[in-house]
């Protein structure tokens, strides 16, 4: 496993922070933060790590957060708690709750999540994400 952010050079990307669970970059357009958490991470530890990562952002710049949070939106309390945490910070989860993001022979789940926060009002109507299915990969592109 690992974390990856691909960014066009004309956006002037710069890594502003990273640790074992996230990488944060700033561009001329937005902050991007990607996360990975093992399934055994407590939800309180996840929100603490997200709070830490957000301390490297500026409130007047859009923030896009994504990653494998191992907090299912399609079942269980962890996903509900995580979404409530992000909603309280002004983020919107744009995952389609009917499309799994993790597909394996053992089953499917919605654990790869995408959250957006835009200062002021959003400049466009947000649509939910779509998942691009790749049968070779377990984690799908969102």
C-alpha positions as CSV (number, residue, x, y, z in Angstrom):
1,X,0.0,0.0,0.0
2,X,0.9,3.6,-0.2
3,X,-0.2,7.2,-0.9
4,X,0.1,9.0,-4.2
5,X,-0.8,12.4,-5.4
6,X,-0.3,13.2,-9.1
7,X,-0.4,16.9,-10.0
8,X,0.4,18.9,-13.1
9,X,3.6,21.0,-12.7
10,X,1.8,24.2,-13.7
11,X,-0.2,24.0,-10.5
12,X,3.1,24.6,-8.6
13,X,2.6,21.7,-6.1
14,X,4.5,21.7,-2.9
15,X,4.5,19.1,-0.1
16,X,3.5,20.9,3.1
17,X,3.2,18.0,5.5
18,X,3.3,14.2,5.7
19,X,3.4,11.5,8.2
20,X,2.6,7.8,8.3
21,X,-1.1,8.3,7.5
22,X,-1.2,11.3,5.1
23,X,0.5,13.5,2.5
24,X,-0.6,17.1,2.1
25,X,0.2,19.3,-0.8
26,X,-0.6,22.9,-1.6
27,X,-1.1,24.1,-5.2
28,X,-2.2,27.4,-6.7
29,X,-5.7,25.9,-7.0
30,X,-6.3,24.0,-3.7
31,X,-4.9,22.0,-0.9
32,X,-4.9,18.2,-1.5
33,X,-4.6,15.7,1.4
34,X,-4.7,11.9,0.9
35,X,-5.0,9.5,3.8
36,X,-4.6,5.8,4.5
37,X,-5.7,4.2,7.8
38,X,-5.5,0.5,8.7
39,X,-8.9,-1.0,9.6
40,X,-7.9,-1.2,13.3
41,X,-7.4,2.5,13.7
42,X,-9.9,4.0,16.1
43,X,-12.1,6.6,14.7
44,X,-10.8,9.1,17.3
45,X,-7.3,8.5,16.0
46,X,-8.4,9.1,12.4
47,X,-10.1,12.4,13.3
48,X,-7.0,13.5,15.3
49,X,-4.8,12.8,12.3
50,X,-7.2,14.7,10.0
51,X,-7.2,17.6,12.4
52,X,-3.4,17.6,12.4
53,X,-3.3,17.5,8.6
54,X,-5.8,20.4,8.3
55,X,-3.6,22.6,10.5
56,X,-1.4,22.9,7.4
57,X,-4.2,24.4,5.2
58,X,-5.5,27.9,4.8
59,X,-9.2,28.5,5.2
60,X,-9.5,30.7,2.1
61,X,-8.2,28.0,-0.2
62,X,-10.3,25.0,-1.3
63,X,-9.5,21.7,0.4
64,X,-9.9,18.3,-1.3
65,X,-9.4,15.2,0.9
66,X,-9.4,11.6,-0.2
67,X,-8.2,8.3,0.7
68,X,-8.8,4.8,2.2
69,X,-10.2,5.6,5.6
70,X,-11.4,2.0,6.2
71,X,-14.7,3.6,7.5
72,X,-17.5,2.1,5.6
73,X,-20.2,4.4,4.4
74,X,-22.4,1.5,3.4
75,X,-22.6,-0.1,6.8
76,X,-21.5,0.5,10.4
77,X,-21.1,3.5,12.7
78,X,-17.5,4.4,11.7
79,X,-18.5,5.9,8.4
80,X,-21.3,7.8,10.0
81,X,-19.0,9.2,12.6
82,X,-16.4,10.2,10.0
83,X,-18.9,11.9,7.8
84,X,-20.3,13.8,10.8
85,X,-16.8,14.9,11.7
86,X,-16.2,16.2,8.2
87,X,-19.6,17.8,8.0
88,X,-19.0,19.7,11.2
89,X,-15.9,21.1,9.6
90,X,-17.8,22.3,6.5
91,X,-16.8,19.5,4.2
92,X,-19.1,17.7,1.8
93,X,-18.7,14.0,1.0
94,X,-19.2,13.5,-2.7
95,X,-19.1,9.7,-2.8
96,X,-22.1,8.0,-4.4
97,X,-23.3,5.9,-1.5
98,X,-24.5,3.2,-3.9
99,X,-21.2,2.6,-5.6
100,X,-18.6,0.5,-3.9
101,X,-15.0,1.7,-4.0
102,X,-13.4,-1.5,-2.8
103,X,-14.2,-4.7,-4.8
104,X,-12.6,-8.1,-4.0
105,X,-13.6,-11.8,-4.1
106,X,-14.5,-11.5,-0.4
107,X,-17.0,-8.7,-1.1
108,X,-17.5,-5.0,-1.8
109,X,-17.5,-1.9,0.4
110,X,-17.4,1.9,0.3
111,X,-14.2,2.8,2.2
112,X,-12.3,5.1,-0.3
113,X,-13.8,8.5,0.4
114,X,-13.7,12.0,-1.1
115,X,-14.5,15.2,0.8
116,X,-14.4,18.8,-0.4
117,X,-14.5,22.1,1.4
118,X,-14.8,25.3,-0.6
119,X,-14.6,28.8,1.0
120,X,-17.9,30.6,0.6
121,X,-20.3,28.9,-1.7
122,X,-19.4,26.2,-4.3
123,X,-18.9,27.8,-7.7
124,X,-20.6,24.8,-9.4
125,X,-23.3,22.3,-8.5
126,X,-21.4,19.3,-7.1
127,X,-22.2,15.9,-8.5
128,X,-21.5,12.7,-6.7
129,X,-18.5,10.8,-7.8
130,X,-18.5,7.9,-10.1
131,X,-16.3,4.8,-9.7
132,X,-14.2,3.7,-12.6
133,X,-14.2,-0.1,-12.3
134,X,-10.9,-1.9,-13.0
135,X,-11.3,-5.7,-12.4
136,X,-7.5,-6.1,-11.7
137,X,-7.6,-3.6,-8.8
138,X,-9.4,-4.0,-5.4
139,X,-9.4,-0.3,-4.7
140,X,-11.2,1.5,-7.5
141,X,-10.6,5.0,-8.9
142,X,-13.1,7.6,-7.6
